[in-house]
Amino acid sequence: MVNTRDHGGNLEAARTAFGGGDWIDLSTGINRRPYPVPPIPAESWTALPTADARAALIAAAARAYGVNPGAVLPLAGAQAAIQLYPLLRTPDLAKVLTPTYNEHAAALKAQGWTVHSVQRLEDLEGAKIAVVVNPNNPDGQCHSPKALRDLAQTVGLLVVDESFADPHPEVSVARHASDRLLVLRSFGKFYGLAGVRLGFALGGADTLATLAEMAGPWAVSGPALSIGAAALSDRAWARDTSARLHADTARLDALALRAGWAPVGGTALFRTYSTPSAPDAQARLARHQIWSRIFPYSDTWIRLGLPDGADWPRVQAALT
């Protein structure tokens, strides 16, 4: 059985439906003001990724996420971890807190798991694998670290996807990662460099050793190791970017309210609104060549990434 995968970033669909031109892609939660890519050593391109470069990335990630280096496994994006973690246990019952990022259920089903979608945190109890995206995509719902730590005691393996947690460090359970609590982190979203394909699994030594074996050698490219180590070490950039994104969420929410849209929630990287008709709202923005995200399970929800710089006048014009 093939599982439907629905994603943002599909500008081809926008151009097919509404024509070409200079599109602003707000259909993802990727920071539109990316980290400035530093010079990349020539050997990062010409040689196989080295153990020293990998260690430098792990050290930078450990400092950024507040964990021990032994708890960090670099992978080719958080998506790589999503593809692998269903293999950590023999297929049985998995529960996913929904609505959420659809790749978790799809990856579990592809490996033979029975997947139940639940709407309350407590309904995840008893699962062999339980999945929580925190902050959640697309509604921004958050759960406290204590609640998640307590939940981990009631399931076989709790997977907490923190792909949008960089500007919300207070919700992170990264420092509690263990063989029963696996934390996933994305690099590309907050740092605006999704094409680098870099992410991390944070967990116990046995779990990470198994994931590393499944991922194989050279799971992360040389350029990604170099860029990731530089970006994750730049804590001043991270602090300034978090402050800017939080300010921009208030600006976008104000425009949406004036347009008659009701806030559903979101993070400092995207906002979700309730509208009378999500397809109509998407078409309204598309006439200004602004692409947004709507969802197959809701006729009313629309999600927008955060505009940046020259994006704002066009977004304001589309919403007024």
C-alpha positions as CSV (number, residue, x, y, z in Angstrom):
1,M,0.0,0.0,0.0
2,V,1.4,3.4,-1.0
3,N,0.8,6.1,1.7
4,T,-0.1,9.6,0.5
5,R,2.6,12.2,1.3
6,D,1.5,15.8,1.3
7,H,4.1,18.6,1.6
8,G,4.7,22.2,1.1
9,G,7.5,23.5,-1.1
10,N,5.6,22.4,-4.2
11,L,6.0,25.5,-6.3
12,E,5.6,23.4,-9.5
13,A,1.9,23.0,-8.5
14,A,1.6,26.7,-8.0
15,R,3.0,27.5,-11.4
16,T,0.9,24.9,-13.1
17,A,-2.3,26.2,-11.5
18,F,-1.6,30.0,-11.5
19,G,1.3,30.6,-14.0
20,G,5.0,31.4,-13.7
21,G,6.7,34.5,-12.4
22,D,8.4,35.6,-9.2
23,W,6.8,33.5,-6.5
24,I,7.3,33.9,-2.8
25,D,7.2,30.4,-1.3
26,L,5.6,30.6,2.1
27,S,4.3,27.0,1.9
28,T,7.1,25.7,4.2
29,G,8.3,26.5,7.6
30,I,11.8,27.3,6.3
31,N,13.4,30.5,7.5
32,R,13.6,32.8,4.4
33,R,16.6,34.7,5.8
34,P,19.2,31.9,5.8
35,Y,22.4,31.6,7.7
36,P,25.2,33.1,5.5
37,V,27.1,30.1,4.2
38,P,30.8,30.3,5.1
39,P,33.6,29.4,2.8
40,I,33.7,25.6,2.4
41,P,37.1,23.9,2.3
42,A,37.9,22.4,-1.0
43,E,38.5,19.0,0.6
44,S,34.9,19.0,1.8
45,W,34.0,18.6,-1.9
46,T,36.8,16.3,-3.1
47,A,37.4,13.9,-0.2
48,L,35.2,11.6,1.7
49,P,33.8,13.1,4.9
50,T,36.3,12.9,7.7
51,A,36.0,11.8,11.3
52,D,37.4,15.1,12.4
53,A,34.8,17.1,10.5
54,R,32.1,14.9,11.8
55,A,33.4,15.3,15.4
56,A,33.4,19.1,15.0
57,L,29.8,19.1,13.8
58,I,28.8,16.8,16.7
59,A,30.5,19.1,19.2
60,A,28.7,22.2,17.8
61,A,25.4,20.4,17.8
62,A,25.9,19.2,21.4
63,R,26.6,22.8,22.6
64,A,23.6,24.2,20.6
65,Y,21.2,21.6,22.0
66,G,22.6,21.4,25.5
67,V,23.5,17.7,25.4
68,N,26.5,15.4,25.7
69,P,28.3,14.8,22.3
70,G,27.7,11.1,22.8
71,A,23.9,11.7,22.5
72,V,24.2,13.2,19.0
73,L,24.0,11.4,15.7
74,P,24.1,13.5,12.5
75,L,21.9,12.4,9.6
76,A,20.9,13.6,6.2
77,G,18.0,15.7,7.6
78,A,15.4,14.9,10.3
79,Q,13.6,13.0,7.4
80,A,16.4,10.4,7.4
81,A,15.7,9.7,11.1
82,I,12.0,9.4,10.4
83,Q,12.8,6.8,7.7
84,L,15.0,4.8,10.1
85,Y,13.4,4.8,13.6
86,P,10.5,2.4,12.7
87,L,13.3,-0.2,12.2
88,L,14.3,0.1,15.9
89,R,11.5,-2.1,17.1
90,T,9.6,-5.1,15.7
91,P,6.4,-3.8,14.1
92,D,3.5,-3.6,16.4
93,L,1.2,-0.8,17.5
94,A,2.4,2.8,17.0
95,K,0.4,5.9,17.9
96,V,0.9,9.3,16.5
97,L,-0.5,12.5,18.0
98,T,-2.4,14.2,15.2
99,P,-3.0,16.2,13.1
100,T,0.7,16.5,12.4
101,Y,3.5,16.0,9.9
102,N,2.4,13.1,7.8
103,E,5.8,11.5,7.2
104,H,5.8,9.8,10.6
105,A,2.7,7.7,10.0
106,A,3.7,7.0,6.4
107,A,7.2,5.8,7.4
108,L,5.8,3.6,10.2
109,K,3.2,2.1,7.9
110,A,5.8,1.4,5.2
111,Q,7.7,-0.8,7.7
112,G,4.6,-2.8,8.7
113,W,3.4,-0.9,11.8
114,T,-0.2,-0.6,12.7
115,V,-0.7,3.2,13.2
116,H,-3.4,4.8,15.3
117,S,-3.9,8.5,15.2
118,V,-4.9,10.0,18.5
119,Q,-5.8,13.6,19.6
120,R,-4.7,13.6,23.2
121,L,-1.3,13.1,24.7
122,E,-2.5,10.6,27.3
123,D,-4.0,8.5,24.5
124,L,-0.5,7.7,23.3
125,E,0.1,5.5,26.4
126,G,0.7,1.8,25.8
127,A,2.1,2.2,22.3
128,K,5.3,0.3,21.3
129,I,6.3,3.5,19.5
130,A,4.6,6.9,20.2
131,V,5.2,10.0,18.2
132,V,4.8,13.7,19.2
133,V,5.8,16.7,17.1
134,N,6.7,19.4,19.6
135,P,6.0,22.2,18.7
136,N,3.5,20.6,16.4
137,N,3.2,21.2,12.7
138,P,0.7,22.7,11.7
139,D,-1.1,24.0,14.8
140,G,1.9,24.8,17.0
141,Q,0.6,22.9,20.0
142,C,3.3,22.4,22.6
143,H,3.7,20.0,25.5
144,S,5.9,20.5,28.5
145,P,9.1,18.6,28.9
146,K,7.7,17.1,32.1
147,A,4.6,15.8,30.4
148,L,6.8,14.2,27.7
149,R,9.2,12.7,30.1
150,D,6.3,11.2,32.0
151,L,4.8,9.9,28.8
152,A,8.1,8.2,27.9
153,Q,7.7,5.9,30.9
154,T,4.4,4.5,29.5
155,V,5.5,3.6,26.0
156,G,8.1,1.4,24.4
157,L,9.8,4.3,22.6
158,L,8.8,7.9,22.5
159,V,9.9,9.9,19.4
160,V,9.7,13.6,19.9
161,D,10.2,15.6,16.6
162,E,11.6,19.0,17.6
163,S,12.1,20.2,14.0
164,F,10.6,23.6,14.9
165,A,12.1,23.9,18.4
166,D,15.1,26.1,17.7
167,P,13.3,29.4,18.5
168,H,11.4,27.7,21.3
169,P,14.1,26.1,23.5
170,E,11.8,26.0,26.5
171,V,9.8,23.1,25.1
172,S,12.8,20.9,24.3
173,V,13.4,17.5,25.9
174,A,16.8,17.1,24.1
175,R,18.8,16.9,27.4
176,H,16.5,14.0,28.5
177,A,17.1,12.0,25.4
178,S,17.7,8.3,26.1
179,D,17.1,4.8,24.7
180,R,13.4,5.3,25.5
181,L,13.2,8.9,24.4
182,L,14.4,9.7,20.9
183,V,14.6,13.4,19.9
184,L,14.8,14.5,16.3
185,R,16.2,17.9,15.3
186,S,16.1,19.7,11.9
187,F,19.0,21.9,10.8
188,G,17.5,23.3,7.5
189,K,14.4,24.9,8.8
190,F,15.7,27.4,11.4
191,Y,18.9,28.0,9.5
192,G,17.1,28.4,6.2
193,L,19.3,25.9,4.5
194,A,17.0,22.9,3.8
195,G,19.0,22.0,0.7
196,V,22.0,21.1,2.9
197,R,20.0,18.0,4.1
198,L,21.2,17.9,7.7
199,G,19.5,16.9,10.9
200,F,20.1,15.0,14.1
201,A,18.9,12.1,16.2
202,L,19.5,12.6,19.9
203,G,19.2,9.6,22.1
204,G,20.9,6.8,24.2
205,A,24.1,5.2,23.1
206,D,22.5,1.9,22.1
207,T,19.8,3.5,20.0
208,L,22.2,5.8,18.2
209,A,24.6,3.0,17.5
210,T,21.8,1.0,15.9
211,L,20.7,4.1,13.8
212,A,24.3,4.8,12.8
213,E,24.7,1.2,11.6
214,M,21.5,1.5,9.5
215,A,22.5,4.9,8.1
216,G,25.8,3.5,7.0
217,P,29.1,5.4,6.5
218,W,29.3,9.0,5.3
219,A,25.6,9.6,6.1
220,V,26.3,13.4,6.0
221,S,28.2,15.1,3.2
222,G,31.4,17.0,3.7
223,P,29.9,20.4,2.8
224,A,27.0,19.7,5.2
225,L,29.5,18.9,8.0
226,S,31.3,22.1,7.4
227,I,28.3,24.4,7.1
228,G,26.5,22.8,10.0
229,A,29.5,23.1,12.4
230,A,29.8,26.8,11.5
231,A,26.2,27.7,11.8
232,L,25.5,25.7,15.0
233,S,28.5,27.4,16.7
234,D,27.2,30.9,15.9
235,R,25.0,31.4,18.9
236,A,24.7,35.2,18.4
237,W,23.1,34.6,15.0
238,A,20.7,32.1,16.5
239,R,19.7,34.5,19.3
240,D,19.2,37.4,16.9
241,T,17.2,35.3,14.4
242,S,14.9,33.9,17.1
243,A,14.1,37.5,18.3
244,R,13.4,38.6,14.7
245,L,11.2,35.6,13.9
246,H,9.1,36.1,17.1
247,A,8.6,39.8,16.2
248,D,7.6,38.8,12.7
249,T,5.0,36.3,13.9
250,A,3.1,39.2,15.6
251,R,3.3,41.2,12.4
252,L,1.9,38.4,10.3
253,D,-0.8,37.6,12.8
254,A,-1.9,41.3,12.7
255,L,-2.2,41.2,8.9
256,A,-4.2,37.9,9.0
257,L,-6.6,39.2,11.7
258,R,-7.3,42.3,9.5
259,A,-8.0,39.9,6.6
260,G,-10.6,38.2,8.8
261,W,-8.6,35.0,9.4
262,A,-8.7,33.5,12.9
263,P,-5.4,32.3,14.4
264,V,-5.1,28.5,15.0
265,G,-1.6,28.6,16.2
266,G,1.9,28.0,14.9
267,T,5.6,28.6,15.8
268,A,8.1,31.3,15.1
269,L,8.7,29.7,11.7
270,F,5.1,29.4,10.5
271,R,1.5,30.5,11.3
272,T,-1.7,28.6,10.8
273,Y,-5.1,30.4,10.4
274,S,-8.7,29.4,10.0
275,T,-10.5,30.9,7.0
276,P,-14.0,30.5,5.5
277,S,-12.4,28.5,2.7
278,A,-8.8,27.4,2.6
279,P,-8.7,26.9,-1.2
280,D,-10.2,30.4,-1.8
281,A,-7.6,31.9,0.6
282,Q,-4.8,30.1,-1.1
283,A,-6.0,31.3,-4.5
284,R,-6.3,34.8,-3.2
285,L,-2.6,34.8,-2.2
286,A,-1.6,33.0,-5.4
287,R,-3.0,35.9,-7.5
288,H,-0.2,37.9,-5.8
289,Q,2.2,35.0,-6.5
290,I,2.5,34.0,-2.9
291,W,2.3,30.2,-2.3
292,S,0.8,28.9,0.9
293,R,0.0,25.5,2.4
294,I,-3.5,24.0,2.8
295,F,-4.3,20.5,4.2
296,P,-6.3,17.6,2.9
297,Y,-7.9,17.1,6.3
298,S,-9.2,20.7,6.7
299,D,-11.4,22.8,4.5
300,T,-10.5,26.0,6.5
301,W,-6.8,25.8,7.6
302,I,-4.1,27.7,5.8
303,R,-0.5,27.9,6.8
304,L,2.1,30.6,6.0
305,G,5.8,30.6,6.6
306,L,7.3,33.9,7.8
307,P,7.9,36.5,5.1
308,D,11.2,38.4,5.1
309,G,12.4,41.7,3.7
310,A,10.9,42.5,0.3
311,D,8.2,39.8,0.9
312,W,6.2,42.0,3.3
313,P,4.7,44.6,0.9
314,R,3.3,41.8,-1.3
315,V,2.0,39.9,1.6
316,Q,0.3,43.0,3.0
317,A,-1.2,43.8,-0.4
318,A,-2.6,40.3,-0.7
319,L,-4.2,40.4,2.8
320,T,-5.7,43.9,2.6
